[in-house]
Amino acid sequence: MRIVLLSSSFPLAAGEEPRFPATWELAKSLVADGHEILVLTLTEDSPLEITDTTVGGIRVLAKRWDASRSHSIFHRIDEIPTFAWQLSRAYDIYSTFRTAVQQFNPDIIESQEFNGLAFFFAAEASYPLVVRCYGPLSLLIRTRAIGRYAATDIELVEAMESSTMAAAHGLIAICDDLAEKLSTTTDIAKDRFTIIRAPLAVPAPVEKAGNYGEGPRILFWGRVDHLKGVDILVDSIPSIADKFSGVRLVIGGEQITPAGACEPYA
C-alpha cells in the first residue's frame, strides 16, 4: 500500500533523535512490512524552504516552519493564538504538499489527532483518512495540564481536532479510556475507534554496581514535567515510604522549562 503519514515532526537524517518516536517507529514498521511511505512534516531547523530526503528507506518532505512570522490573519486576535497557530500549520502542510500527495496517489492518509494536522485533507476528502489518537491538545488545555487558555481558543482548538476525527474513515485509539473520553467529547460513537495499544518491549534487566538498599525501587522514565505526572509521583513518596522502608525513586528523562517559568521543572 501507498501510505502518507502526516507528522508535526520527523527525523530528517539518520541518527537524529525523533521528537515523536511513535510516528517514527510506525513508519519504520510499515516500510519493513513492504509498504511505500511518504512522510509530510514541518521543521524549524532546516535552512531549506523544502527538504526532500530519505531516512531509513522512508521518503520525507519537510516544510520549513518559522514560528516567529505571522502565519495568518487570526494571529492578530489575542483570544485565539493557539487556534491560529494550529490552523496555520495544518494549512501550510496541506497547501505545500497537496500536489506531491496527488502525484503519490496514496491508498491512505494517516495522521495523529493532535492539532488537527489533517484538517484540510479531511475537508478535501480525496483519500481515505485514518486518525491515530494519543490524546488531543484540547483535552490537555481543558484540564489546564499545560497552562491556562482563553475559552474561545479552547473551543476552536477542540472543534478543529474533533471535526478532523469525525471526517476520518478510520479511528485508532491507544486505550479504551481514551476512546471513551473522545466519544464523550466529540459525539463520535465509541465503536468507531479501533483499540491498538502501543507495544512495549522490556529488555532483560541489567545488574549494575551500586548500593540501592533493600527497599523497593521506582523508576520514572519520561519528560520531567507536570504533564507526565512526575509531580504526583514525587508527592506520593512519603505515603509509599510509610508502608515500605528504604524506597528509592530514580527519575530519568528530558527536563524542560514550562511556559512562564525561569528554570526547568526537574
FENUR-V86361 format. One record per residue. N is the residue number from 1. RES is the residue in one small letter. OMEGA is omega as a letter, one per 40 degrees, with the letter a starting at -180 (* if undefined). Layout:
BEGIN
N | RES | OMEGA
N | RES | OMEGA
END
This chain:
BEGIN
1 | m | i
2 | r | a
3 | i | i
4 | v | i
5 | l | i
6 | l | a
7 | s | i
8 | s | i
9 | s | a
10 | f | i
11 | p | i
12 | l | i
13 | a | i
14 | a | i
15 | g | i
16 | e | a
17 | e | i
18 | p | i
19 | r | i
20 | f | a
21 | p | a
22 | a | i
23 | t | i
24 | w | i
25 | e | i
26 | l | a
27 | a | i
28 | k | a
29 | s | i
30 | l | i
31 | v | i
32 | a | i
33 | d | i
34 | g | i
35 | h | i
36 | e | a
37 | i | i
38 | l | i
39 | v | i
40 | l | a
41 | t | i
42 | l | i
43 | t | i
44 | e | a
45 | d | a
46 | s | i
47 | p | a
48 | l | i
49 | e | i
50 | i | i
51 | t | i
52 | d | a
53 | t | i
54 | t | a
55 | v | i
56 | g | a
57 | g | a
58 | i | i
59 | r | a
60 | v | i
61 | l | a
62 | a | i
63 | k | i
64 | r | a
65 | w | a
66 | d | a
67 | a | a
68 | s | a
69 | r | i
70 | s | a
71 | h | a
72 | s | i
73 | i | a
74 | f | a
75 | h | a
76 | r | i
77 | i | a
78 | d | a
79 | e | a
80 | i | a
81 | p | a
82 | t | i
83 | f | i
84 | a | i
85 | w | a
86 | q | a
87 | l | a
88 | s | i
89 | r | i
90 | a | i
91 | y | a
92 | d | a
93 | i | i
94 | y | a
95 | s | a
96 | t | a
97 | f | a
98 | r | i
99 | t | i
100 | a | i
101 | v | i
102 | q | i
103 | q | i
104 | f | i
105 | n | a
106 | p | i
107 | d | a
108 | i | i
109 | i | a
110 | e | a
111 | s | i
112 | q | a
113 | e | a
114 | f | i
115 | n | i
116 | g | a
117 | l | a
118 | a | a
119 | f | a
120 | f | i
121 | f | i
122 | a | a
123 | a | i
124 | e | i
125 | a | i
126 | s | a
127 | y | i
128 | p | a
129 | l | i
130 | v | i
131 | v | a
132 | r | a
133 | c | i
134 | y | a
135 | g | a
136 | p | i
137 | l | a
138 | s | i
139 | l | a
140 | l | a
141 | i | i
142 | r | i
143 | t | a
144 | r | i
145 | a | a
146 | i | i
147 | g | a
148 | r | a
149 | y | i
150 | a | a
151 | a | i
152 | t | i
153 | d | a
154 | i | a
155 | e | a
156 | l | i
157 | v | a
158 | e | a
159 | a | a
160 | m | i
161 | e | a
162 | s | a
163 | s | i
164 | t | i
165 | m | a
166 | a | a
167 | a | a
168 | a | i
169 | h | i
170 | g | a
171 | l | i
172 | i | i
173 | a | a
174 | i | i
175 | c | a
176 | d | a
177 | d | a
178 | l | i
179 | a | i
180 | e | a
181 | k | a
182 | l | i
183 | s | a
184 | t | a
185 | t | a
186 | t | a
187 | d | i
188 | i | a
189 | a | a
190 | k | a
191 | d | i
192 | r | a
193 | f | i
194 | t | a
195 | i | i
196 | i | a
197 | r | i
198 | a | a
199 | p | i
200 | l | i
201 | a | a
202 | v | i
203 | p | i
204 | a | a
205 | p | i
206 | v | i
207 | e | i
208 | k | i
209 | a | i
210 | g | i
211 | n | a
212 | y | i
213 | g | a
214 | e | a
215 | g | i
216 | p | i
217 | r | i
218 | i | i
219 | l | i
220 | f | a
221 | w | a
222 | g | i
223 | r | a
224 | v | i
225 | d | a
226 | h | a
227 | l | a
228 | k | i
229 | g | a
230 | v | i
231 | d | i
232 | i | i
233 | l | a
234 | v | a
235 | d | a
236 | s | a
237 | i | i
238 | p | i
239 | s | i
240 | i | a
241 | a | i
242 | d | a
243 | k | a
244 | f | a
245 | s | i
246 | g | a
247 | v | a
248 | r | i
249 | l | i
250 | v | a
251 | i | i
252 | g | i
253 | g | a
254 | e | i
255 | q | i
256 | i | i
257 | t | a
258 | p | i
259 | a | i
260 | g | a
261 | a | a
262 | c | a
263 | e | a
264 | p | a
265 | y | a
266 | a | *
END
